[in-house]
Amino acid sequence: MNMNSIMGAQLNQLQHTVNLSMLKMIQNTQAAAATTMIQDFTQAQQSIQQATQAAPHPSLGKVIDMKV
């Protein structure tokens, strides 16, 4: 084997290793972002439920509109 083919093989291995490392980092970042979005969604739902319980509709169940 000549020197160029050995260095080319090592370069390919290095590129493959770097690509795998970057892919793993991207997956971790996406997983963290998804976790944050789910937590934010849960907090938003809880605040909506609390607001609904704290301020119910002013005429809910008190007035019935009927036409005959």
PDB file with SEQRES, HELIX, SHEET and CRYST1 records, atoms N, CA, C and O in Angstrom:
SEQRES   1 A   68  MET ASN MET ASN SER ILE MET GLY ALA GLN LEU ASN GLN          
SEQRES   2 A   68  LEU GLN HIS THR VAL ASN LEU SER MET LEU LYS MET ILE          
SEQRES   3 A   68  GLN ASN THR GLN ALA ALA ALA ALA THR THR MET ILE GLN          
SEQRES   4 A   68  ASP PHE THR GLN ALA GLN GLN SER ILE GLN GLN ALA THR          
SEQRES   5 A   68  GLN ALA ALA PRO HIS PRO SER LEU GLY LYS VAL ILE ASP          
SEQRES   6 A   68  MET LYS VAL                                                  
HELIX    1 AA1 MET A    3  ALA A   54  1                                  52    
CRYST1    1.000    1.000    1.000  90.00  90.00  90.00 P 1           1          
ATOM      1  N   MET A   1       0.842  -1.181   0.000  1.00  0.00           N  
ATOM      2  CA  MET A   1       0.000   0.000   0.000  1.00  0.00           C  
ATOM      3  C   MET A   1       0.889   1.247   0.000  1.00  0.00           C  
ATOM      4  O   MET A   1       1.955   1.285   0.615  1.00  0.00           O  
ATOM      5  N   ASN A   2       0.421   2.225  -0.690  1.00  0.00           N  
ATOM      6  CA  ASN A   2       1.185   3.464  -0.665  1.00  0.00           C  
ATOM      7  C   ASN A   2       0.651   4.407   0.405  1.00  0.00           C  
ATOM      8  O   ASN A   2      -0.394   4.158   1.007  1.00  0.00           O  
ATOM      9  N   MET A   3       1.374   5.477   0.627  1.00  0.00           N  
ATOM     10  CA  MET A   3       1.048   6.411   1.702  1.00  0.00           C  
ATOM     11  C   MET A   3      -0.300   7.099   1.468  1.00  0.00           C  
ATOM     12  O   MET A   3      -1.036   7.345   2.423  1.00  0.00           O  
ATOM     13  N   ASN A   4      -0.627   7.407   0.226  1.00  0.00           N  
ATOM     14  CA  ASN A   4      -1.886   8.105  -0.053  1.00  0.00           C  
ATOM     15  C   ASN A   4      -3.096   7.255   0.282  1.00  0.00           C  
ATOM     16  O   ASN A   4      -4.081   7.767   0.815  1.00  0.00           O  
ATOM     17  N   SER A   5      -3.043   5.988  -0.016  1.00  0.00           N  
ATOM     18  CA  SER A   5      -4.193   5.131   0.281  1.00  0.00           C  
ATOM     19  C   SER A   5      -4.371   4.944   1.788  1.00  0.00           C  
ATOM     20  O   SER A   5      -5.499   4.876   2.275  1.00  0.00           O  
ATOM     21  N   ILE A   6      -3.263   4.862   2.529  1.00  0.00           N  
ATOM     22  CA  ILE A   6      -3.346   4.730   3.995  1.00  0.00           C  
ATOM     23  C   ILE A   6      -3.932   5.998   4.599  1.00  0.00           C  
ATOM     24  O   ILE A   6      -4.814   5.936   5.456  1.00  0.00           O  
ATOM     25  N   MET A   7      -3.440   7.144   4.151  1.00  0.00           N  
ATOM     26  CA  MET A   7      -3.951   8.411   4.681  1.00  0.00           C  
ATOM     27  C   MET A   7      -5.403   8.616   4.259  1.00  0.00           C  
ATOM     28  O   MET A   7      -6.193   9.163   5.029  1.00  0.00           O  
ATOM     29  N   GLY A   8      -5.768   8.188   3.054  1.00  0.00           N  
ATOM     30  CA  GLY A   8      -7.152   8.304   2.602  1.00  0.00           C  
ATOM     31  C   GLY A   8      -8.081   7.466   3.448  1.00  0.00           C  
ATOM     32  O   GLY A   8      -9.179   7.909   3.784  1.00  0.00           O  
ATOM     33  N   ALA A   9      -7.660   6.256   3.803  1.00  0.00           N  
ATOM     34  CA  ALA A   9      -8.472   5.385   4.653  1.00  0.00           C  
ATOM     35  C   ALA A   9      -8.625   5.987   6.044  1.00  0.00           C  
ATOM     36  O   ALA A   9      -9.710   5.944   6.624  1.00  0.00           O  
ATOM     37  N   GLN A  10      -7.555   6.543   6.578  1.00  0.00           N  
ATOM     38  CA  GLN A  10      -7.630   7.166   7.901  1.00  0.00           C  
ATOM     39  C   GLN A  10      -8.525   8.396   7.875  1.00  0.00           C  
ATOM     40  O   GLN A  10      -9.265   8.654   8.824  1.00  0.00           O  
ATOM     41  N   LEU A  11      -8.454   9.152   6.786  1.00  0.00           N  
ATOM     42  CA  LEU A  11      -9.314  10.327   6.657  1.00  0.00           C  
ATOM     43  C   LEU A  11     -10.783   9.924   6.596  1.00  0.00           C  
ATOM     44  O   LEU A  11     -11.634  10.568   7.210  1.00  0.00           O  
ATOM     45  N   ASN A  12     -11.077   8.861   5.857  1.00  0.00           N  
ATOM     46  CA  ASN A  12     -12.458   8.370   5.793  1.00  0.00           C  
ATOM     47  C   ASN A  12     -12.953   7.922   7.153  1.00  0.00           C  
ATOM     48  O   ASN A  12     -14.097   8.195   7.518  1.00  0.00           O  
ATOM     49  N   GLN A  13     -12.108   7.238   7.909  1.00  0.00           N  
ATOM     50  CA  GLN A  13     -12.494   6.802   9.253  1.00  0.00           C  
ATOM     51  C   GLN A  13     -12.734   7.996  10.171  1.00  0.00           C  
ATOM     52  O   GLN A  13     -13.678   8.003  10.960  1.00  0.00           O  
ATOM     53  N   LEU A  14     -11.879   8.994  10.064  1.00  0.00           N  
ATOM     54  CA  LEU A  14     -12.038  10.196  10.879  1.00  0.00           C  
ATOM     55  C   LEU A  14     -13.329  10.922  10.526  1.00  0.00           C  
ATOM     56  O   LEU A  14     -14.051  11.363  11.420  1.00  0.00           O  
ATOM     57  N   GLN A  15     -13.631  11.053   9.240  1.00  0.00           N  
ATOM     58  CA  GLN A  15     -14.871  11.708   8.818  1.00  0.00           C  
ATOM     59  C   GLN A  15     -16.086  10.942   9.324  1.00  0.00           C  
ATOM     60  O   GLN A  15     -17.062  11.544   9.771  1.00  0.00           O  
ATOM     61  N   HIS A  16     -16.025   9.626   9.256  1.00  0.00           N  
ATOM     62  CA  HIS A  16     -17.129   8.798   9.732  1.00  0.00           C  
ATOM     63  C   HIS A  16     -17.340   8.991  11.236  1.00  0.00           C  
ATOM     64  O   HIS A  16     -18.471   9.114  11.707  1.00  0.00           O  
ATOM     65  N   THR A  17     -16.239   9.014  11.971  1.00  0.00           N  
ATOM     66  CA  THR A  17     -16.315   9.206  13.425  1.00  0.00           C  
ATOM     67  C   THR A  17     -16.898  10.572  13.771  1.00  0.00           C  
ATOM     68  O   THR A  17     -17.740  10.680  14.662  1.00  0.00           O  
ATOM     69  N   VAL A  18     -16.460  11.603  13.078  1.00  0.00           N  
ATOM     70  CA  VAL A  18     -16.966  12.956  13.326  1.00  0.00           C  
ATOM     71  C   VAL A  18     -18.450  13.033  12.975  1.00  0.00           C  
ATOM     72  O   VAL A  18     -19.225  13.639  13.714  1.00  0.00           O  
ATOM     73  N   ASN A  19     -18.855  12.426  11.857  1.00  0.00           N  
ATOM     74  CA  ASN A  19     -20.261  12.435  11.463  1.00  0.00           C  
ATOM     75  C   ASN A  19     -21.133  11.738  12.494  1.00  0.00           C  
ATOM     76  O   ASN A  19     -22.215  12.226  12.821  1.00  0.00           O  
ATOM     77  N   LEU A  20     -20.677  10.602  13.009  1.00  0.00           N  
ATOM     78  CA  LEU A  20     -21.438   9.895  14.039  1.00  0.00           C  
ATOM     79  C   LEU A  20     -21.546  10.724  15.319  1.00  0.00           C  
ATOM     80  O   LEU A  20     -22.598  10.763  15.958  1.00  0.00           O  
ATOM     81  N   SER A  21     -20.457  11.380  15.680  1.00  0.00           N  
ATOM     82  CA  SER A  21     -20.465  12.219  16.875  1.00  0.00           C  
ATOM     83  C   SER A  21     -21.443  13.385  16.715  1.00  0.00           C  
ATOM     84  O   SER A  21     -22.194  13.707  17.636  1.00  0.00           O  
ATOM     85  N   MET A  22     -21.426  14.006  15.546  1.00  0.00           N  
ATOM     86  CA  MET A  22     -22.349  15.118  15.306  1.00  0.00           C  
ATOM     87  C   MET A  22     -23.795  14.641  15.295  1.00  0.00           C  
ATOM     88  O   MET A  22     -24.675  15.333  15.806  1.00  0.00           O  
ATOM     89  N   LEU A  23     -24.050  13.481  14.727  1.00  0.00           N  
ATOM     90  CA  LEU A  23     -25.401  12.926  14.706  1.00  0.00           C  
ATOM     91  C   LEU A  23     -25.903  12.674  16.127  1.00  0.00           C  
ATOM     92  O   LEU A  23     -27.057  12.958  16.449  1.00  0.00           O  
ATOM     93  N   LYS A  24     -25.030  12.142  16.962  1.00  0.00           N  
ATOM     94  CA  LYS A  24     -25.407  11.876  18.355  1.00  0.00           C  
ATOM     95  C   LYS A  24     -25.713  13.175  19.093  1.00  0.00           C  
ATOM     96  O   LYS A  24     -26.668  13.241  19.866  1.00  0.00           O  
ATOM     97  N   MET A  25     -24.906  14.208  18.858  1.00  0.00           N  
ATOM     98  CA  MET A  25     -25.144  15.505  19.498  1.00  0.00           C  
ATOM     99  C   MET A  25     -26.478  16.100  19.038  1.00  0.00           C  
ATOM    100  O   MET A  25     -27.224  16.653  19.845  1.00  0.00           O  
ATOM    101  N   ILE A  26     -26.772  15.986  17.751  1.00  0.00           N  
ATOM    102  CA  ILE A  26     -28.033  16.520  17.221  1.00  0.00           C  
ATOM    103  C   ILE A  26     -29.218  15.778  17.822  1.00  0.00           C  
ATOM    104  O   ILE A  26     -30.221  16.398  18.176  1.00  0.00           O  
ATOM    105  N   GLN A  27     -29.114  14.463  17.941  1.00  0.00           N  
ATOM    106  CA  GLN A  27     -30.206  13.683  18.531  1.00  0.00           C  
ATOM    107  C   GLN A  27     -30.431  14.089  19.987  1.00  0.00           C  
ATOM    108  O   GLN A  27     -31.575  14.206  20.428  1.00  0.00           O  
ATOM    109  N   ASN A  28     -29.356  14.301  20.730  1.00  0.00           N  
ATOM    110  CA  ASN A  28     -29.488  14.729  22.128  1.00  0.00           C  
ATOM    111  C   ASN A  28     -30.141  16.102  22.221  1.00  0.00           C  
ATOM    112  O   ASN A  28     -30.976  16.343  23.093  1.00  0.00           O  
ATOM    113  N   THR A  29     -29.754  17.004  21.315  1.00  0.00           N  
ATOM    114  CA  THR A  29     -30.340  18.344  21.305  1.00  0.00           C  
ATOM    115  C   THR A  29     -31.829  18.277  20.992  1.00  0.00           C  
ATOM    116  O   THR A  29     -32.633  18.959  21.628  1.00  0.00           O  
ATOM    117  N   GLN A  30     -32.193  17.459  20.015  1.00  0.00           N  
ATOM    118  CA  GLN A  30     -33.600  17.331  19.654  1.00  0.00           C  
ATOM    119  C   GLN A  30     -34.408  16.695  20.777  1.00  0.00           C  
ATOM    120  O   GLN A  30     -35.547  17.092  21.021  1.00  0.00           O  
ATOM    121  N   ALA A  31     -33.836  15.723  21.455  1.00  0.00           N  
ATOM    122  CA  ALA A  31     -34.528  15.094  22.582  1.00  0.00           C  
ATOM    123  C   ALA A  31     -34.738  16.104  23.702  1.00  0.00           C  
ATOM    124  O   ALA A  31     -35.804  16.131  24.317  1.00  0.00           O  
ATOM    125  N   ALA A  32     -33.742  16.929  23.974  1.00  0.00           N  
ATOM    126  CA  ALA A  32     -33.884  17.950  25.010  1.00  0.00           C  
ATOM    127  C   ALA A  32     -34.942  18.978  24.622  1.00  0.00           C  
ATOM    128  O   ALA A  32     -35.720  19.418  25.468  1.00  0.00           O  
ATOM    129  N   ALA A  33     -34.973  19.360  23.356  1.00  0.00           N  
ATOM    130  CA  ALA A  33     -35.978  20.322  22.896  1.00  0.00           C  
ATOM    131  C   ALA A  33     -37.383  19.738  22.997  1.00  0.00           C  
ATOM    132  O   ALA A  33     -38.319  20.435  23.385  1.00  0.00           O  
ATOM    133  N   ALA A  34     -37.531  18.475  22.652  1.00  0.00           N  
ATOM    134  CA  ALA A  34     -38.844  17.830  22.751  1.00  0.00           C  
ATOM    135  C   ALA A  34     -39.294  17.741  24.204  1.00  0.00           C  
ATOM    136  O   ALA A  34     -40.468  17.958  24.505  1.00  0.00           O  
ATOM    137  N   THR A  35     -38.386  17.428  25.091  1.00  0.00           N  
ATOM    138  CA  THR A  35     -38.719  17.362  26.517  1.00  0.00           C  
ATOM    139  C   THR A  35     -39.169  18.731  27.029  1.00  0.00           C  
ATOM    140  O   THR A  35     -40.144  18.827  27.774  1.00  0.00           O  
ATOM    141  N   THR A  36     -38.468  19.772  26.634  1.00  0.00           N  
ATOM    142  CA  THR A  36     -38.829  21.129  27.038  1.00  0.00           C  
ATOM    143  C   THR A  36     -40.206  21.503  26.500  1.00  0.00           C  
ATOM    144  O   THR A  36     -41.011  22.099  27.217  1.00  0.00           O  
ATOM    145  N   MET A  37     -40.479  21.161  25.254  1.00  0.00           N  
ATOM    146  CA  MET A  37     -41.786  21.480  24.666  1.00  0.00           C  
ATOM    147  C   MET A  37     -42.912  20.759  25.404  1.00  0.00           C  
ATOM    148  O   MET A  37     -43.969  21.344  25.642  1.00  0.00           O  
ATOM    149  N   ILE A  38     -42.695  19.500  25.765  1.00  0.00           N  
ATOM    150  CA  ILE A  38     -43.720  18.744  26.493  1.00  0.00           C  
ATOM    151  C   ILE A  38     -43.948  19.350  27.873  1.00  0.00           C  
ATOM    152  O   ILE A  38     -45.091  19.468  28.316  1.00  0.00           O  
ATOM    153  N   GLN A  39     -42.878  19.733  28.552  1.00  0.00           N  
ATOM    154  CA  GLN A  39     -43.023  20.354  29.871  1.00  0.00           C  
ATOM    155  C   GLN A  39     -43.760  21.688  29.766  1.00  0.00           C  
ATOM    156  O   GLN A  39     -44.627  21.986  30.588  1.00  0.00           O  
ATOM    157  N   ASP A  40     -43.419  22.490  28.757  1.00  0.00           N  
ATOM    158  CA  ASP A  40     -44.101  23.771  28.559  1.00  0.00           C  
ATOM    159  C   ASP A  40     -45.574  23.559  28.251  1.00  0.00           C  
ATOM    160  O   ASP A  40     -46.426  24.303  28.737  1.00  0.00           O  
ATOM    161  N   PHE A  41     -45.878  22.550  27.448  1.00  0.00           N  
ATOM    162  CA  PHE A  41     -47.264  22.254  27.115  1.00  0.00           C  
ATOM    163  C   PHE A  41     -48.041  21.850  28.368  1.00  0.00           C  
ATOM    164  O   PHE A  41     -49.176  22.282  28.571  1.00  0.00           O  
ATOM    165  N   THR A  42     -47.424  21.026  29.198  1.00  0.00           N  
ATOM    166  CA  THR A  42     -48.068  20.595  30.440  1.00  0.00           C  
ATOM    167  C   THR A  42     -48.339  21.785  31.349  1.00  0.00           C  
ATOM    168  O   THR A  42     -49.418  21.886  31.932  1.00  0.00           O  
ATOM    169  N   GLN A  43     -47.374  22.681  31.476  1.00  0.00           N  
ATOM    170  CA  GLN A  43     -47.559  23.870  32.312  1.00  0.00           C  
ATOM    171  C   GLN A  43     -48.653  24.772  31.748  1.00  0.00           C  
ATOM    172  O   GLN A  43     -49.438  25.344  32.506  1.00  0.00           O  
ATOM    173  N   ALA A  44     -48.709  24.900  30.427  1.00  0.00           N  
ATOM    174  CA  ALA A  44     -49.751  25.725  29.806  1.00  0.00           C  
ATOM    175  C   ALA A  44     -51.128  25.128  30.067  1.00  0.00           C  
ATOM    176  O   ALA A  44     -52.072  25.854  30.376  1.00  0.00           O  
ATOM    177  N   GLN A  45     -51.244  23.818  29.944  1.00  0.00           N  
ATOM    178  CA  GLN A  45     -52.524  23.162  30.206  1.00  0.00           C  
ATOM    179  C   GLN A  45     -52.955  23.349  31.658  1.00  0.00           C  
ATOM    180  O   GLN A  45     -54.132  23.583  31.930  1.00  0.00           O  
ATOM    181  N   GLN A  46     -52.015  23.248  32.584  1.00  0.00           N  
ATOM    182  CA  GLN A  46     -52.341  23.431  33.996  1.00  0.00           C  
ATOM    183  C   GLN A  46     -52.780  24.860  34.274  1.00  0.00           C  
ATOM    184  O   GLN A  46     -53.717  25.078  35.043  1.00  0.00           O  
ATOM    185  N   SER A  47     -52.124  25.831  33.668  1.00  0.00           N  
ATOM    186  CA  SER A  47     -52.509  27.225  33.901  1.00  0.00           C  
ATOM    187  C   SER A  47     -53.878  27.520  33.290  1.00  0.00           C  
ATOM    188  O   SER A  47     -54.643  28.309  33.844  1.00  0.00           O  
ATOM    189  N   ILE A  48     -54.189  26.903  32.166  1.00  0.00           N  
ATOM    190  CA  ILE A  48     -55.520  27.078  31.560  1.00  0.00           C  
ATOM    191  C   ILE A  48     -56.589  26.477  32.453  1.00  0.00           C  
ATOM    192  O   ILE A  48     -57.646  27.076  32.648  1.00  0.00           O  
ATOM    193  N   GLN A  49     -56.321  25.292  33.000  1.00  0.00           N  
ATOM    194  CA  GLN A  49     -57.294  24.659  33.892  1.00  0.00           C  
ATOM    195  C   GLN A  49     -57.495  25.490  35.160  1.00  0.00           C  
ATOM    196  O   GLN A  49     -58.619  25.621  35.645  1.00  0.00           O  
ATOM    197  N   GLN A  50     -56.428  26.043  35.690  1.00  0.00           N  
ATOM    198  CA  GLN A  50     -56.548  26.869  36.889  1.00  0.00           C  
ATOM    199  C   GLN A  50     -57.317  28.144  36.595  1.00  0.00           C  
ATOM    200  O   GLN A  50     -58.117  28.588  37.418  1.00  0.00           O  
ATOM    201  N   ALA A  51     -57.087  28.734  35.437  1.00  0.00           N  
ATOM    202  CA  ALA A  51     -57.801  29.956  35.070  1.00  0.00           C  
ATOM    203  C   ALA A  51     -59.277  29.663  34.865  1.00  0.00           C  
ATOM    204  O   ALA A  51     -60.126  30.478  35.227  1.00  0.00           O  
ATOM    205  N   THR A  52     -59.589  28.525  34.296  1.00  0.00           N  
ATOM    206  CA  THR A  52     -60.984  28.148  34.071  1.00  0.00           C  
ATOM    207  C   THR A  52     -61.698  27.915  35.389  1.00  0.00           C  
ATOM    208  O   THR A  52     -62.854  28.309  35.545  1.00  0.00           O  
ATOM    209  N   GLN A  53     -61.032  27.288  36.328  1.00  0.00           N  
ATOM    210  CA  GLN A  53     -61.645  27.033  37.630  1.00  0.00           C  
ATOM    211  C   GLN A  53     -61.781  28.313  38.441  1.00  0.00           C  
ATOM    212  O   GLN A  53     -62.737  28.465  39.201  1.00  0.00           O  
ATOM    213  N   ALA A  54     -60.844  29.224  38.289  1.00  0.00           N  
ATOM    214  CA  ALA A  54     -60.872  30.461  39.060  1.00  0.00           C  
ATOM    215  C   ALA A  54     -61.924  31.438  38.544  1.00  0.00           C  
ATOM    216  O   ALA A  54     -62.508  32.187  39.327  1.00  0.00           O  
ATOM    217  N   ALA A  55     -62.170  31.436  37.247  1.00  0.00           N  
ATOM    218  CA  ALA A  55     -63.124  32.369  36.661  1.00  0.00           C  
ATOM    219  C   ALA A  55     -64.095  31.623  35.745  1.00  0.00           C  
ATOM    220  O   ALA A  55     -63.923  31.616  34.526  1.00  0.00           O  
ATOM    221  N   PRO A  56     -65.111  30.998  36.335  1.00  0.00           N  
ATOM    222  CA  PRO A  56     -66.067  30.269  35.505  1.00  0.00           C  
ATOM    223  C   PRO A  56     -66.912  31.236  34.665  1.00  0.00           C  
ATOM    224  O   PRO A  56     -66.917  32.444  34.906  1.00  0.00           O  
ATOM    225  N   HIS A  57     -67.601  30.702  33.712  1.00  0.00           N  
ATOM    226  CA  HIS A  57     -68.463  31.506  32.856  1.00  0.00           C  
ATOM    227  C   HIS A  57     -69.526  32.196  33.708  1.00  0.00           C  
ATOM    228  O   HIS A  57     -70.109  31.555  34.583  1.00  0.00           O  
ATOM    229  N   PRO A  58     -69.799  33.490  33.479  1.00  0.00           N  
ATOM    230  CA  PRO A  58     -70.691  34.244  34.376  1.00  0.00           C  
ATOM    231  C   PRO A  58     -72.145  33.762  34.385  1.00  0.00           C  
ATOM    232  O   PRO A  58     -72.825  33.907  35.401  1.00  0.00           O  
ATOM    233  N   SER A  59     -72.626  33.206  33.304  1.00  0.00           N  
ATOM    234  CA  SER A  59     -74.034  32.783  33.300  1.00  0.00           C  
ATOM    235  C   SER A  59     -74.196  31.284  33.063  1.00  0.00           C  
ATOM    236  O   SER A  59     -75.281  30.827  32.705  1.00  0.00           O  
ATOM    237  N   LEU A  60     -73.159  30.542  33.254  1.00  0.00           N  
ATOM    238  CA  LEU A  60     -73.194  29.115  33.011  1.00  0.00           C  
ATOM    239  C   LEU A  60     -74.185  28.425  33.948  1.00  0.00           C  
ATOM    240  O   LEU A  60     -74.014  28.448  35.167  1.00  0.00           O  
ATOM    241  N   GLY A  61     -75.210  27.819  33.379  1.00  0.00           N  
ATOM    242  CA  GLY A  61     -76.191  27.087  34.140  1.00  0.00           C  
ATOM    243  C   GLY A  61     -77.239  27.943  34.824  1.00  0.00           C  
ATOM    244  O   GLY A  61     -78.066  27.406  35.559  1.00  0.00           O  
ATOM    245  N   LYS A  62     -77.240  29.257  34.612  1.00  0.00           N  
ATOM    246  CA  LYS A  62     -78.181  30.155  35.275  1.00  0.00           C  
ATOM    247  C   LYS A  62     -79.260  30.645  34.328  1.00  0.00           C  
ATOM    248  O   LYS A  62     -80.382  30.915  34.755  1.00  0.00           O  
ATOM    249  N   VAL A  63     -78.936  30.766  33.045  1.00  0.00           N  
ATOM    250  CA  VAL A  63     -79.871  31.326  32.091  1.00  0.00           C  
ATOM    251  C   VAL A  63     -80.046  30.324  30.932  1.00  0.00           C  
ATOM    252  O   VAL A  63     -79.076  29.774  30.410  1.00  0.00           O  
ATOM    253  N   ILE A  64     -81.309  30.111  30.554  1.00  0.00           N  
ATOM    254  CA  ILE A  64     -81.599  29.240  29.423  1.00  0.00           C  
ATOM    255  C   ILE A  64     -82.343  30.053  28.385  1.00  0.00           C  
ATOM    256  O   ILE A  64     -83.364  30.667  28.695  1.00  0.00           O  
ATOM    257  N   ASP A  65     -81.852  30.066  27.162  1.00  0.00           N  
ATOM    258  CA  ASP A  65     -82.529  30.754  26.066  1.00  0.00           C  
ATOM    259  C   ASP A  65     -83.428  29.758  25.341  1.00  0.00           C  
ATOM    260  O   ASP A  65     -82.969  28.718  24.869  1.00  0.00           O  
ATOM    261  N   MET A  66     -84.738  30.099  25.258  1.00  0.00           N  
ATOM    262  CA  MET A  66     -85.699  29.218  24.567  1.00  0.00           C  
ATOM    263  C   MET A  66     -86.588  30.023  23.678  1.00  0.00           C  
ATOM    264  O   MET A  66     -86.977  31.140  24.019  1.00  0.00           O  
ATOM    265  N   LYS A  67     -86.919  29.461  22.524  1.00  0.00           N  
ATOM    266  CA  LYS A  67     -87.907  30.053  21.642  1.00  0.00           C  
ATOM    267  C   LYS A  67     -89.009  29.043  21.429  1.00  0.00           C  
ATOM    268  O   LYS A  67     -88.762  27.853  21.230  1.00  0.00           O  
ATOM    269  N   VAL A  68     -90.245  29.545  21.477  1.00  0.00           N  
ATOM    270  CA  VAL A  68     -91.386  28.645  21.281  1.00  0.00           C  
ATOM    271  C   VAL A  68     -92.121  29.046  20.024  1.00  0.00           C  
ATOM    272  O   VAL A  68     -93.119  28.421  19.666  1.00  0.00           O  
TER     273      VAL A  68                                                      
END                                                                             
